[in-house]
Every structure is written in C-alpha cells, then in structure tokens.
C-alpha cells in the first residue's frame, strides 16, 4: 500500500486527530492513502463515524502497544 501522507497524532485527544485527518484529506488526491497514528482510544469510534459521514474508506486499522494506526483512502 502506497501512503501519500503520514500523520503522527500520538498524545492528542478528540477532536484533534479528526481535525488533522480532515485537513490531510484536503491535501491529497482521490484514491490516495493517508496514514494516521494515534494513542486516543476514542479514535476507534471517532474515525469509524467520520469515515461513514465523509465517504472516505478506512482500508486498514491496527493496534500495537497502545498506538492505533489508520490507513484511510480518500473518496
């Protein structure tokens, strides 16, 4: 998977990770992938709801050592 932009949102809490991914989506082209790392457990539900609302697709989501990683494809 080719990642166009990476975001380090570790240590930030809601709504900051959503604000960062929203901004990043405005900076990439349709079909490109943005990777975001966060430590906020609330991001699990926040990202799912945000993706449904905006039409972007979470193509992969992982958790390792308290860090949640999202790979999001721009619609």
N, C-alpha and C positions, 0 to 999 in steps of 0.2 A: 504494500500500500504506500503510495507516494503522498507524503504530508507536505502541504504547501506552507502552513504556518503553525508554529507551536506556541502555546500559552502556558506559563507557569503561574498558576493561581493558588499554589500551596500557601496555607496560612490565611487566606482570605475567606470571609464568610458571606453568606447570602445578603444582598443580591450581587455582590461584586463579581463572582465568576460568570454569572449570566450576562452582566454588562460587558465584560471583556470578550466573551464569545460572540455576543451580538455585534460588537464593534469589528471583531476579526472577520465575521461573515460578510461585512460590508467591504472588506479589503481583498477578498478572493473571488474567483470566478465560479459560476455554476458548475457543479460536479467536482470541485476541488475539496480537499480534506483539511480540516483544522484539528490539531491535537491539543487537548487541554488536560493538564494535571491539576488536581485539587485535593485538599485534605478535608473539605467540608462534607460531612455525611449527608447533609441536606441537598447536596448537589445531585444525588441519585434521583430523587423525586423532582427536583427543580429542572434538571436537564431533560428528563423524560417529558414533563409538561411543556417545557419551552419548545422542544422539537416537534411535538404534536401541534402546538399552536402556530409555529412558523413554517412547518413543512420541511425543515431540514431533517436529515436522517442520521441517527447515531448508528454507524456501521459496526462499531466495536466498542465495548466498555469492559474495563478490567479493574481489579483492585489488588494492590500489593503493598503490604506494610503500611496500611492506612492512607495510601495515596490512590485516588480514583482517577483513572485515565479514560478520557472520552475521545473517540475519533468521529468527527462529525462531517458529513458530506453536505455541501451547500446545495439547496434545491435548484 
